[in-house]
Amino acid sequence: MDTYDERNDDLQTEPVEAGHDDATRAEQLEGVIEQVRGDLLLGHVDDARGMVRDRLADAGLGASESDVDAVLSAVEGGAPA
């Protein structure tokens, strides 16, 4: 769990709905994409690639370079990974 940091009080760092662990891989990836996209829009990201790696790991998904590239591509292009 993330510790409180007043600079990041707008970041979602934990699932907010019951049943979050029932999501399919595609749904989890879409959630990561939306989280990263939102954080980028808010200007809370210094290292997008590192954030994607962390988000994928937090979701229990693979974080290979191709996974990171696919998420970043989807975030930038608006299409799902």
Secondary structure as UniProt FT lines:
FT   HELIX           6..8
FT   TURN            9..10
FT   TURN            18..19
FT   HELIX           20..22
FT   HELIX           25..42
FT   HELIX           48..58
FT   TURN            59..60
FT   HELIX           65..77
//
